[in-house]
Amino acid sequence: MTDLVAPRPIAWVSSVSSDGRRNLAPFSYYQAVCSRPPMVVFSVAWWPDGRMKDTLANVLATREMVINHVTDAHAAAMNATSAAFPPETSEWEACGIAAEPAAVVAPPRVAGALACLECKLVHALPLGVGAPGKPSTTLVVAEVLHFAVASELLRRDARGRLLPIDPAELRSIGRLGGIAYTRTSDRFELLRPEAPGSKASD
């Protein structure tokens, strides 16, 4: 399935435990799902022995998280944080990743990330069957409270409206099957069609 449903964006999620321990981990089951209010989803698999991963435990405890955008420049660091570190180990320190304070939530942002979505938990939905009495994964539905976007990505038209971000400048990477990743440097555009006699849709 992960070979076929690809490329997938990467949610590089920073969270903080109830006693202040910082965590940073990537998840490639990630997508935007609502515009008003802005909402995203990502899912966190449980360990085969039925233990909850640190990110999920933190999000359930504090109801806050930051989703950091991943560029090719951050690919190696993002991959390093996917290791199975024990709860008492902070990926920030273990992987040498610089942090900066978020604007409205407690978890920090990745310093130098081109975009960060500061979020609050809306729903946590257990899915599937894992270890006895445990789900296979938990789907996290989060509302974006604050967008932090690098100023060089933001452009406006003559009326002051935001223009689409240039994908070449955003430099996203995505997850493919296995251990493969992809860049968004190769792309094409298609105009949205209109059915005869219909009004343009959103």
C-alpha positions as CSV (number, residue, x, y, z in Angstrom):
1,M,0.0,0.0,0.0
2,T,2.7,2.5,0.8
3,D,4.4,1.7,-2.5
4,L,1.2,2.6,-4.3
5,V,-0.1,5.5,-2.3
6,A,2.8,7.8,-3.1
7,P,4.4,10.3,-3.0
8,R,3.3,11.2,0.5
9,P,4.2,14.4,2.4
10,I,6.1,14.2,5.6
11,A,4.9,15.5,8.9
12,W,7.9,16.2,11.1
13,V,6.1,16.5,14.4
14,S,7.6,18.1,17.5
15,S,5.9,17.5,20.8
16,V,6.5,17.9,24.5
17,S,5.6,15.4,27.2
18,S,3.6,16.5,30.3
19,D,6.9,16.7,32.2
20,G,8.7,18.8,29.6
21,R,10.7,16.2,27.6
22,R,10.9,17.2,23.9
23,N,10.3,14.8,21.0
24,L,10.7,15.1,17.3
25,A,9.7,12.4,14.8
26,P,8.5,12.0,11.2
27,F,5.3,10.5,9.9
28,S,4.4,10.0,6.2
29,Y,0.7,9.3,6.7
30,Y,-0.1,13.0,6.6
31,Q,-2.5,15.2,4.7
32,A,-4.5,18.5,4.8
33,V,-8.2,17.8,5.2
34,C,-10.1,21.0,6.0
35,S,-9.8,24.7,5.1
36,R,-12.2,26.3,7.6
37,P,-10.7,26.0,10.1
38,P,-7.4,24.7,8.7
39,M,-7.0,21.1,9.7
40,V,-4.5,18.4,9.0
41,V,-4.3,14.7,9.8
42,F,-1.4,12.3,10.5
43,S,-1.4,8.8,11.9
44,V,1.0,7.3,14.5
45,A,1.5,3.5,14.5
46,W,1.7,1.7,17.8
47,W,4.7,-0.5,18.6
48,P,4.1,-4.2,17.9
49,D,4.2,-5.0,21.7
50,G,1.2,-2.6,22.3
51,R,3.2,0.4,23.5
52,M,2.2,3.9,22.4
53,K,4.8,5.9,20.6
54,D,6.2,9.0,22.3
55,T,4.7,11.5,19.9
56,L,1.2,10.1,20.4
57,A,1.6,10.0,24.2
58,N,2.7,13.6,24.2
59,V,0.0,14.8,21.9
60,L,-2.7,13.1,24.0
61,A,-1.2,14.5,27.2
62,T,-0.7,18.1,26.1
63,R,-3.0,18.4,23.0
64,E,-0.3,20.5,21.2
65,M,2.2,19.8,18.4
66,V,4.1,21.5,15.6
67,I,4.3,20.0,12.1
68,N,7.6,21.1,10.6
69,H,8.0,21.2,6.8
70,V,10.8,19.0,5.4
71,T,13.0,20.1,2.6
72,D,15.9,18.2,1.0
73,A,18.2,20.2,3.2
74,H,16.6,18.6,6.3
75,A,16.2,15.1,4.8
76,A,19.1,13.5,6.7
77,A,18.2,15.1,10.0
78,M,14.5,14.1,9.6
79,N,15.5,10.5,8.8
80,A,17.8,10.4,11.9
81,T,14.9,11.3,14.2
82,S,13.0,8.2,12.9
83,A,15.2,6.0,15.0
84,A,13.6,4.2,18.0
85,F,15.1,6.4,20.7
86,P,13.9,5.6,24.3
87,P,11.5,8.1,25.8
88,E,14.1,9.7,28.0
89,T,16.2,10.6,25.0
90,S,15.4,13.8,23.1
91,E,15.8,13.5,19.3
92,W,16.7,17.2,19.3
93,E,19.9,16.7,21.2
94,A,20.7,13.2,19.9
95,C,20.5,14.3,16.3
96,G,21.9,17.8,16.8
97,I,18.8,19.7,15.6
98,A,18.4,23.3,16.5
99,A,15.1,24.5,17.9
100,E,13.3,27.8,18.1
101,P,10.2,28.8,20.2
102,A,6.8,28.4,18.6
103,A,4.4,31.4,18.6
104,V,1.3,29.9,20.3
105,V,2.1,26.3,21.4
106,A,4.6,24.8,23.8
107,P,6.5,22.4,21.5
108,P,9.4,24.1,19.6
109,R,9.8,24.5,15.9
110,V,12.7,23.2,13.9
111,A,15.0,26.2,13.3
112,G,15.4,26.9,9.6
113,A,12.3,25.0,8.5
114,L,10.6,26.9,5.7
115,A,7.2,26.4,7.2
116,C,5.8,25.2,10.6
117,L,2.2,24.5,11.5
118,E,1.4,25.0,15.1
119,C,-1.5,22.8,16.0
120,K,-3.9,21.7,18.7
121,L,-5.4,18.2,18.9
122,V,-9.1,17.9,17.8
123,H,-9.6,14.2,17.6
124,A,-7.5,11.0,18.2
125,L,-9.1,8.1,16.5
126,P,-7.8,4.5,17.1
127,L,-7.8,2.4,14.0
128,G,-7.1,-1.2,13.2
129,V,-6.1,-4.1,15.4
130,G,-2.6,-4.3,16.9
131,A,-1.4,-6.1,20.0
132,P,-4.2,-7.5,22.2
133,G,-6.6,-4.8,23.2
134,K,-4.6,-2.1,21.3
135,P,-5.1,-0.4,18.0
136,S,-2.7,-0.6,15.0
137,T,-2.5,3.1,14.7
138,T,-4.1,6.3,15.9
139,L,-5.3,9.0,13.5
140,V,-4.6,12.5,14.9
141,V,-6.8,15.3,13.6
142,A,-5.3,18.7,14.4
143,E,-6.4,22.3,13.9
144,V,-3.7,24.7,12.7
145,L,-3.6,27.6,15.1
146,H,-0.6,29.4,13.5
147,F,1.3,29.2,10.3
148,A,5.0,30.2,10.4
149,V,6.2,30.6,6.8
150,A,9.6,31.9,5.6
151,S,9.1,35.4,4.3
152,E,10.8,34.7,1.0
153,L,8.0,32.2,0.1
154,L,5.2,34.8,0.5
155,R,4.3,37.0,-2.4
156,R,1.1,39.0,-3.1
157,D,-0.6,40.3,-6.2
158,A,-1.5,43.9,-6.9
159,R,-4.6,43.6,-4.7
160,G,-2.7,42.2,-1.8
161,R,-3.8,38.6,-2.1
162,L,-1.4,35.8,-1.4
163,L,0.0,34.1,-4.5
164,P,0.6,30.3,-4.6
165,I,4.0,29.4,-3.1
166,D,6.5,28.4,-5.8
167,P,7.1,24.7,-5.3
168,A,10.7,25.1,-6.5
169,E,11.4,27.5,-3.5
170,L,9.5,25.3,-1.0
171,R,11.8,22.4,-1.9
172,S,9.6,19.7,-0.4
173,I,10.5,16.1,-0.3
174,G,8.0,13.2,-0.1
175,R,8.0,9.5,0.9
176,L,7.8,6.7,-1.6
177,G,7.8,3.0,-1.0
178,G,10.5,1.2,1.0
179,I,13.3,3.6,1.9
180,A,12.8,5.8,-1.2
181,Y,12.1,9.5,-1.2
182,T,11.3,12.1,-3.9
183,R,11.8,15.8,-4.5
184,T,9.3,18.2,-6.0
185,S,11.8,19.7,-8.4
186,D,10.2,17.9,-11.4
187,R,6.6,19.1,-11.9
188,F,4.0,20.1,-14.5
189,E,0.8,22.1,-14.4
190,L,-2.8,21.4,-15.6
191,L,-5.5,24.0,-15.8
192,R,-8.6,22.9,-13.9
193,P,-11.4,22.0,-16.4
194,E,-15.0,23.3,-16.4
195,A,-18.0,21.2,-17.5
196,P,-20.0,22.8,-20.3
197,G,-22.6,25.2,-18.8
198,S,-21.3,25.0,-15.3
199,K,-19.9,27.7,-13.1
200,A,-16.3,27.6,-12.0
201,S,-15.9,25.6,-8.8
202,D,-13.5,26.1,-5.9
